[in-house]
């Protein structure tokens, strides 16, 4: 009988690789344990992504920098910021990134897809993921991922990203088109980091993803067989515990490091852990 494929997204695999306990909280424990407060940098990223998606949905003549700004304002949230002044300051900053970015885009260069879900299978996995944008470049398609963090993206990041590799496989399988190039568009700096995947580099990412999936299945089977939950899905403590969504439900994480302020990942907005 054929082996049942393990369904996974890049986020699902990364969560287990980072911390098995966090994976259990996110994907196995029901009801899901309470999460900590939302983060301001995620608010910024979500708003920029939503505005860009909506910008491409406008008719050609309406795709202007001013329209991008208004779209951002329409989806902006004050969630996670220290106060209204900080939220307003970052709204202006994000709007500036966005208008600069779309100024350099050709509104006639219609993407093949925006926020497009793609999927692919391997010997062990049924993979899926949602891509920010898929561009047509000559005879090939290109995976574009928007970034809004404080550090510009690098070629090493583009090459090493499991998610981007999975997206390439998904584009090939779902759209039946050639695809090897991935790009990280860092809006704050206006830079693009890219990488051309080879069959070898993709195979390496698939191998790693399948290894993680095998570990997940082993841990899940052990738990189902009666193993101690913290032995099957142990916590991995470290600095990441200061911003983990499940910190309120994890004594080990609380003991490892103090919590960070929800706005402390914003560039030039730092605060001591408390």
C-alpha positions as CSV (number, residue, x, y, z in Angstrom):
1,X,0.0,0.0,0.0
2,X,1.4,3.4,-0.9
3,X,2.8,5.5,1.9
4,X,0.6,8.4,2.9
5,X,2.3,11.7,2.2
6,X,2.9,14.1,5.1
7,X,1.1,17.4,4.4
8,X,3.3,20.4,5.2
9,X,3.9,24.0,4.6
10,X,7.3,25.8,5.0
11,X,6.0,27.3,8.2
12,X,5.0,24.0,9.6
13,X,8.4,22.4,9.0
14,X,10.3,25.4,10.3
15,X,8.2,25.4,13.5
16,X,9.2,21.9,14.4
17,X,12.8,22.5,13.4
18,X,12.9,25.5,15.8
19,X,11.1,24.0,18.7
20,X,9.1,20.7,18.9
21,X,7.1,22.0,21.8
22,X,6.0,25.0,19.8
23,X,5.0,22.7,17.0
24,X,2.9,20.7,19.3
25,X,1.1,23.8,20.6
26,X,0.5,25.1,17.1
27,X,-0.5,21.9,15.3
28,X,-1.5,19.2,17.7
29,X,-2.9,20.6,21.0
30,X,-6.6,21.4,20.9
31,X,-7.8,23.8,21.9
32,X,-4.7,25.7,20.9
33,X,-3.1,27.2,24.0
34,X,-3.4,31.0,24.5
35,X,-0.9,33.1,22.5
36,X,1.0,36.2,23.6
37,X,0.3,39.7,22.3
38,X,0.8,40.5,18.6
39,X,4.0,42.1,17.4
40,X,4.4,45.5,15.8
41,X,6.8,44.4,13.1
42,X,4.3,41.8,12.0
43,X,1.7,44.5,11.8
44,X,4.0,46.4,9.5
45,X,4.7,43.4,7.3
46,X,1.1,42.4,7.0
47,X,0.0,45.8,6.0
48,X,2.6,46.2,3.3
49,X,1.9,42.7,1.9
50,X,-1.9,43.4,1.9
51,X,-1.4,46.8,0.2
52,X,0.8,45.3,-2.5
53,X,-1.6,42.5,-3.2
54,X,-4.5,45.0,-3.5
55,X,-2.4,47.3,-5.7
56,X,-1.9,44.6,-8.3
57,X,-5.7,44.0,-8.2
58,X,-6.4,47.5,-9.3
59,X,-7.0,48.3,-13.0
60,X,-3.8,49.4,-14.9
61,X,-4.5,53.1,-14.8
62,X,-5.1,53.1,-11.0
63,X,-1.7,51.5,-10.2
64,X,0.0,54.6,-8.9
65,X,2.2,55.4,-5.9
66,X,-0.6,57.5,-4.4
67,X,-3.0,54.5,-4.6
68,X,-0.4,52.3,-2.9
69,X,-0.2,54.8,0.0
70,X,-4.0,54.9,0.4
71,X,-4.2,51.1,0.3
72,X,-1.7,50.9,3.1
73,X,-3.6,53.5,5.2
74,X,-6.8,51.4,4.6
75,X,-5.3,48.2,6.1
76,X,-3.1,49.8,8.8
77,X,-3.5,48.6,12.4
78,X,-2.0,50.0,15.6
79,X,-1.6,46.5,17.0
80,X,1.6,45.8,18.8
81,X,3.0,49.4,18.9
82,X,4.0,51.1,22.1
83,X,1.6,54.0,21.5
84,X,-0.3,55.9,18.8
85,X,2.7,58.2,18.1
86,X,4.9,55.2,17.3
87,X,2.1,53.6,15.2
88,X,1.7,56.8,13.2
89,X,5.4,57.2,12.7
90,X,5.7,53.7,11.3
91,X,2.7,54.1,9.1
92,X,4.4,57.0,7.4
93,X,7.7,55.1,7.2
94,X,6.0,52.0,5.6
95,X,4.1,54.2,3.2
96,X,7.4,55.8,2.1
97,X,8.9,52.3,1.4
98,X,5.8,51.3,-0.5
99,X,5.5,54.3,-2.7
100,X,9.2,54.2,-3.5
101,X,8.9,50.5,-4.4
102,X,5.9,50.7,-6.7
103,X,7.4,53.8,-8.4
104,X,10.0,51.4,-9.8
105,X,7.4,48.8,-10.9
106,X,5.9,48.7,-14.4
107,X,2.1,48.7,-13.8
108,X,1.7,47.1,-17.2
109,X,3.9,44.1,-16.3
110,X,1.1,41.9,-15.0
111,X,2.3,39.3,-12.5
112,X,1.5,35.6,-13.2
113,X,0.1,35.5,-9.7
114,X,-0.1,37.4,-6.4
115,X,-0.6,35.6,-3.1
116,X,-0.8,32.4,-5.2
117,X,-1.0,29.0,-3.5
118,X,1.1,26.3,-5.1
119,X,1.9,22.7,-4.3
120,X,4.2,19.9,-5.0
121,X,4.9,16.3,-3.9
122,X,8.0,14.4,-3.1
123,X,8.5,10.8,-2.0
124,X,7.3,11.6,1.5
125,X,5.7,15.1,1.4
126,X,2.7,16.9,0.0
127,X,4.0,20.5,0.1
128,X,2.1,23.7,-0.3
129,X,2.8,27.4,0.2
130,X,1.6,30.8,-0.7
131,X,3.8,33.1,-2.8
132,X,3.8,36.9,-2.6
133,X,4.2,37.3,-6.3
134,X,5.2,35.3,-9.4
135,X,6.7,37.2,-12.2
136,X,7.2,36.3,-15.9
137,X,10.9,36.9,-17.0
138,X,11.4,35.7,-20.5
139,X,10.6,32.0,-20.7
140,X,10.7,31.4,-17.0
141,X,8.8,32.3,-13.9
142,X,10.4,34.0,-10.9
143,X,9.4,33.7,-7.2
144,X,9.2,37.1,-5.5
145,X,9.0,37.4,-1.7
146,X,8.5,40.8,0.0
147,X,10.6,41.6,3.1
148,X,10.1,44.4,5.6
149,X,12.6,43.5,8.3
150,X,15.3,45.9,9.5
151,X,18.2,44.0,7.9
152,X,18.5,43.9,4.0
153,X,18.2,40.4,2.5
154,X,21.3,38.6,1.2
155,X,22.0,36.0,-1.5
156,X,22.8,33.5,1.3
157,X,19.3,34.1,2.7
158,X,17.7,33.6,-0.7
159,X,19.8,30.4,-1.3
160,X,19.2,29.0,2.2
161,X,15.5,29.7,2.5
162,X,13.5,26.4,2.6
163,X,10.3,28.3,1.8
164,X,11.6,29.8,-1.4
165,X,12.9,26.4,-2.6
166,X,9.5,24.8,-1.9
167,X,7.9,27.7,-3.8
168,X,10.0,26.9,-6.8
169,X,9.0,23.3,-6.7
170,X,5.3,24.4,-6.3
171,X,5.5,26.7,-9.3
172,X,6.9,24.0,-11.5
173,X,4.3,21.5,-10.4
174,X,1.2,23.8,-10.2
175,X,1.9,26.1,-13.2
176,X,3.8,23.6,-15.3
177,X,6.4,26.3,-16.2
178,X,10.2,26.6,-15.8
179,X,11.2,28.3,-12.6
180,X,14.6,28.5,-10.8
181,X,15.1,32.1,-9.7
182,X,14.0,33.4,-6.3
183,X,14.1,37.0,-5.2
184,X,13.8,38.7,-1.8
185,X,12.6,42.3,-2.3
186,X,13.6,44.3,0.8
187,X,11.4,47.4,0.7
188,X,13.1,49.4,3.5
189,X,16.4,49.4,1.6
190,X,15.1,49.1,-1.9
191,X,17.4,46.1,-2.5
192,X,16.9,42.7,-4.1
193,X,18.7,39.5,-3.2
194,X,18.4,36.7,-5.6
195,X,19.5,33.1,-6.2
196,X,19.2,30.7,-9.2
197,X,18.3,27.2,-7.9
198,X,19.8,24.1,-9.4
199,X,18.4,20.6,-9.3
200,X,21.1,19.9,-6.7
201,X,20.2,22.8,-4.5
202,X,16.5,21.9,-4.7
203,X,17.2,18.3,-3.9
204,X,19.2,19.4,-0.8
205,X,16.2,21.4,0.4
206,X,13.8,18.5,-0.2
207,X,16.1,16.1,1.7
208,X,16.1,18.4,4.7
209,X,12.3,18.9,4.5
210,X,11.8,15.1,4.4
211,X,14.1,14.6,7.4
212,X,12.1,17.1,9.4
213,X,8.9,15.4,8.4
214,X,10.2,12.0,9.4
215,X,11.1,13.5,12.8
216,X,7.6,14.9,13.2
217,X,6.0,11.6,12.3
218,X,8.3,9.8,14.8
219,X,7.5,12.2,17.6
220,X,3.7,12.0,16.8
221,X,3.8,8.2,16.8
222,X,5.6,8.2,20.1
223,X,3.1,10.5,21.6
224,X,0.2,8.4,20.3
225,X,1.9,5.3,21.9
226,X,1.9,6.9,25.3
227,X,5.3,8.6,25.5
228,X,5.7,11.6,27.8
229,X,4.6,14.7,25.9
230,X,7.8,16.6,26.8
231,X,10.0,13.8,25.7
232,X,8.2,13.4,22.4
233,X,8.1,17.2,21.8
234,X,10.7,18.8,24.0
235,X,11.2,22.5,24.3
236,X,14.2,24.1,22.7
237,X,15.0,27.2,24.8
238,X,17.0,30.2,23.9
239,X,16.6,33.8,22.9
240,X,13.7,32.8,20.6
241,X,11.7,32.2,23.7
242,X,11.5,36.0,24.3
243,X,9.2,36.4,21.4
244,X,7.5,33.0,21.0
245,X,3.8,33.2,20.5
246,X,3.3,30.4,23.0
247,X,5.4,31.9,25.8
248,X,2.3,32.3,28.1
249,X,1.9,28.5,28.0
250,X,5.5,27.5,28.3
251,X,7.2,27.7,31.7
252,X,10.5,26.6,30.2
253,X,10.5,29.5,27.8
254,X,9.5,31.9,30.5
255,X,12.4,30.8,32.7
256,X,14.9,30.9,29.9
257,X,14.9,34.6,29.0
258,X,12.8,37.7,29.8
259,X,10.0,38.7,27.4
260,X,10.7,41.3,24.7
261,X,8.5,44.4,24.2
262,X,6.1,43.8,21.3
263,X,7.6,46.8,19.4
264,X,11.3,46.0,20.0
265,X,12.0,44.4,16.6
266,X,11.3,47.7,14.8
267,X,14.4,49.3,13.4
268,X,15.7,52.1,15.7
269,X,13.0,51.1,18.2
270,X,14.8,49.1,20.9
271,X,14.0,48.5,24.6
272,X,15.5,46.4,27.3
273,X,13.9,43.0,27.8
274,X,11.5,43.1,30.7
